[in-house]
Amino acid sequence: MQAPVPPKTRLDFLSSKPPPNYVAGLGRGATGFTTRSDIGPARAAPDLPDRSASAIGAPAGPSGVGRGRGKGPGEEDEEEENEEKGYDENQKFDEFEGNDAGLFASAEYDDEDKEADAVWEAIDKRMDSRRKDRREARLKEEIEKYRASNPKITEQFAELKRKLYTLSADEWDSIPEIGDYSLRNKKKRFESFVPVPDTLLEKARQEKEHVSALDPKSRAVGGTETPWAQTPVTDLTAVGEGRGTVLSLKLDRLSDSVSGLTVVDPKGYLTDLKSMKITSDAEVSDINKARLLLKSVTQTNPKHPHGWIAAARLEEVAGKIPAAQQMIKKGCEECPKSEDVWLEACRLASHVDAKAVIARGVKAIPNSVKLWMQAAKLEQDDANKSRVLRKGLENIPDSVRLWKAVVELANEEDARLLLQRAVECCPLHVELWLALARLETYENAKKVLNKAREKLSKEPSIWITAAKLEEANGNTAMVGKIIERGIRALQREGLEIDREVWMKEAEAAERAGSIATCQAIIHNTIEVGVEEEDRKRTWVADAEECKKRGSIETGRAIYSHALTVFLTKKSIWLKAAQLEKSHGTRESLDALLRKAVTYIPHAEVLWLMGAKEKWLAGDVPAARAILQEAYAAIPNSEEIWLAAFKLEFENHEPERARMLLAKARERGGTERVWMKSAIVERELGNTSEERRLLDEGLKLFPSFFKLWLMLGQLEERLGNLEQAKETYELGLKHCPNSIPLWLSLANLEEKVNGLSKARAVLTMARKKKPQNPELWLAAVRAESRHGHKKEADILMAKALQECPTSGILWAASIEMVPRPQRKTKSMDAFKRCSDNPHVLAAVGKLFWHDRKVDKARSWFNRAVTLAPDIGDFWVLYYKFELQHGTEDMQRDVLSRCIAAEPKHGEKWQSISKAVENSHLPTESILKKVVVAVGKEEHLADNGKN
């Protein structure tokens, strides 16, 4: 027997102490980890009541503490220590109440405690609500600030993603695929290099070898075919040469064998080559899929016409017209009652076969209007078209479309006969009745319209046509009666009268030349559906809209009806007068104004308008008569006094004007009367009388700055500069806010005492009126006149800070900067005040100097449109057109300026208010100012040079 092997001695390492820093499993990578069970629950366990038997049954005694065990000596010492401290260190600590949380844990929770808790809770809610809005606002602000500083990726690209809707489908398709550029998918490929075998080199040499003879097999068929067993050529040079050889052989075969001249059109041949459809592999695949799908549709449901149409169109797209024709032919056989299939077959068929196809179609569906119309369209001459359409009408006599088509092809007599038959077959179509009435005579037309009214009792166009018929035959008295009777009849039939629709009918009647019909429609329908308190506003708005659309007679009719209701409304009379002035005659305007002053004799503006129109027409006595009537109606009207003075003054009757103003002053005229009186004396050269009138006027009206200004200018003209200065200073004491007085005093000081005094005056003026652009501009120009460019630039910068939206300052700033900086300056000006006419004119001048004619013209036009009363813009516009425009453009600007009658503008007033130019018309003043501006620019250019 084999001796037993003694067991190996095992080391008792489990019970031995591990070496320092030993971690079990660290050597093989199995490090330890901690689980929830190792560290216990996340929350402390609640204090559960003691459910032990001793706690329930046994009384609490010294031996019954705890769960049936007695206290040890250590516990008794600890309890005594806690009693000395007054609290237990081991009790649960509350974050809000501290160590006192368990003070009243054993106390009873009664209603008073509950009420106290409710009160404190209400107080807490109240305090929280008081700070809630502030806290939420602060929180919202912090969130917004955080999101602004740390935006999400989606927010950063939100603006770009919004713009993606502008991309077209082609642009979407052209976006390249990003692909996968990650390194983990890029495996290093093993590259090996081996020597090229001799067989491959020999093959390449044979492919590049040029052969001068064709293969015997291909020569048998003319050299245009390649044997199938031959090795395919992969060399691109050989492919190109082979194509050229094939093309030359084809052209040789097509040439004339007798004369040797080719019968092939080279251009046409190239066009045929270009028209060949080259289909990619992807398109072929898509077409094959669609073909299979549509084949399934036509086989499963052969009576569905749209499947056959789609299959035929697919073949057409693929370039297989015969296959498409065969497909649609099968569709016609399967769906003979579908007009869409027959129309598609007609479209795909050649011009020769189309007639036969459509003939089979109308035979299969004789009641199809579309097929008969297509059959008529295939015919070339009108006679055959008419024959086809009449054949169609035999099958479909109630087709309005066929009747209209056949009537359009017929002459007037045949059309009348056809329409007579048409209204019998289609009695409910008003177009046929109206067309027949237009072709009939007056008596027959009335009969036709009466029959139409019987058939179509709710059709308003029949009544309107009847009114037009009466107007065309001179019976204007019947027009209003017909429209009125028609509206009553339509209302009896239960038709609602739509005011807007009837107004459009009135405008259509006006365009057709039926003015009486238009007026009758407006008179009978303008009040429909309008509340009584809204009538005036609504009617005026309707008239203005008609005026904008060019329907002048309709607007005139609206005003005419409104004036019968509102006889004493001055605003409506003025609107009507403006309409007559713009689009009427002088006679109609005069009649309207005469009628207006009859009903409103105290309306000054109507009297003045009538007198002015007479004056403009050259009838001065009639204008005087109107003003006399106006004075009789309104005896104390200063406006009428001044209008009479202006009439006499402008017509070179100074004595009459002086007498009128004297009467006005006697009757207690205002400051304007005194000013006009001084103007008359100034023109007549009576200096002493002018001074007397100004002194008397200033005693009565010391706060009227124009009288001080005129007195100062009088002293300047006489050379009394000191008296002029005193006058201006005295005027500024009474009128400290008058800008013209400050400017006049500054100019006078500059002339007499130099720039320093003028600078002081302008500084004082700016303190009185701190944000006035005219004072700043005067200071800048004063510095520029004396060559102080740096000081002028500094003042301009301060001015633009004080008045950042002033157009005149920005315009002057654009002209002051060097030419390369003007574009940038003009952009800044346009951002600050884009609709200011001064800025628009300055930008127009920039374009003018850059020879951008069209842009300059548009900017000048915008300037004069926004401010037609400023003559300086008209001067620039007219000067520009004189240089770059045609005669028609020059005349247009001149006529627009005369119509606008500008009164303001720095350069304009310097010419128009001169004594020698007081009676000049607008055209002459415009041309004088243009000349003056040209001289100024010439002097400025010479000064620079």
Secondary structure as GFF3:
##gff-version 3
##sequence-region A 1 945
A	DSSP	alpha_helix	36	39	.	.	.	ID=ss1
A	DSSP	alpha_helix	53	57	.	.	.	ID=ss2
A	DSSP	alpha_helix	73	85	.	.	.	ID=ss3
A	DSSP	three_ten_helix	99	102	.	.	.	ID=ss4
A	DSSP	alpha_helix	111	130	.	.	.	ID=ss5
A	DSSP	alpha_helix	132	149	.	.	.	ID=ss6
A	DSSP	alpha_helix	153	156	.	.	.	ID=ss7
A	DSSP	alpha_helix	158	162	.	.	.	ID=ss8
A	DSSP	three_ten_helix	163	166	.	.	.	ID=ss9
A	DSSP	alpha_helix	169	173	.	.	.	ID=ss10
A	DSSP	three_ten_helix	183	185	.	.	.	ID=ss11
A	DSSP	alpha_helix	198	208	.	.	.	ID=ss12
A	DSSP	alpha_helix	216	219	.	.	.	ID=ss13
A	DSSP	alpha_helix	236	254	.	.	.	ID=ss14
A	DSSP	alpha_helix	266	275	.	.	.	ID=ss15
A	DSSP	alpha_helix	281	300	.	.	.	ID=ss16
A	DSSP	alpha_helix	305	317	.	.	.	ID=ss17
A	DSSP	alpha_helix	321	334	.	.	.	ID=ss18
A	DSSP	alpha_helix	339	348	.	.	.	ID=ss19
A	DSSP	alpha_helix	351	364	.	.	.	ID=ss20
A	DSSP	alpha_helix	369	378	.	.	.	ID=ss21
A	DSSP	alpha_helix	382	395	.	.	.	ID=ss22
A	DSSP	alpha_helix	400	409	.	.	.	ID=ss23
A	DSSP	alpha_helix	412	425	.	.	.	ID=ss24
A	DSSP	alpha_helix	430	439	.	.	.	ID=ss25
A	DSSP	alpha_helix	442	455	.	.	.	ID=ss26
A	DSSP	alpha_helix	460	472	.	.	.	ID=ss27
A	DSSP	alpha_helix	476	492	.	.	.	ID=ss28
A	DSSP	alpha_helix	499	511	.	.	.	ID=ss29
A	DSSP	alpha_helix	515	525	.	.	.	ID=ss30
A	DSSP	three_ten_helix	532	534	.	.	.	ID=ss31
A	DSSP	alpha_helix	535	548	.	.	.	ID=ss32
A	DSSP	alpha_helix	552	565	.	.	.	ID=ss33
A	DSSP	alpha_helix	570	583	.	.	.	ID=ss34
A	DSSP	alpha_helix	586	599	.	.	.	ID=ss35
A	DSSP	alpha_helix	604	616	.	.	.	ID=ss36
A	DSSP	alpha_helix	620	633	.	.	.	ID=ss37
A	DSSP	alpha_helix	638	650	.	.	.	ID=ss38
A	DSSP	alpha_helix	654	666	.	.	.	ID=ss39
A	DSSP	alpha_helix	671	684	.	.	.	ID=ss40
A	DSSP	alpha_helix	687	700	.	.	.	ID=ss41
A	DSSP	alpha_helix	705	717	.	.	.	ID=ss42
A	DSSP	alpha_helix	721	734	.	.	.	ID=ss43
A	DSSP	alpha_helix	739	753	.	.	.	ID=ss44
A	DSSP	alpha_helix	755	768	.	.	.	ID=ss45
A	DSSP	alpha_helix	773	785	.	.	.	ID=ss46
A	DSSP	alpha_helix	789	802	.	.	.	ID=ss47
A	DSSP	alpha_helix	807	816	.	.	.	ID=ss48
A	DSSP	three_ten_helix	819	821	.	.	.	ID=ss49
A	DSSP	alpha_helix	822	832	.	.	.	ID=ss50
A	DSSP	alpha_helix	837	849	.	.	.	ID=ss51
A	DSSP	alpha_helix	853	866	.	.	.	ID=ss52
A	DSSP	alpha_helix	871	884	.	.	.	ID=ss53
A	DSSP	alpha_helix	887	900	.	.	.	ID=ss54
A	DSSP	alpha_helix	906	912	.	.	.	ID=ss55
A	DSSP	three_ten_helix	915	917	.	.	.	ID=ss56
A	DSSP	alpha_helix	922	944	.	.	.	ID=ss57
###
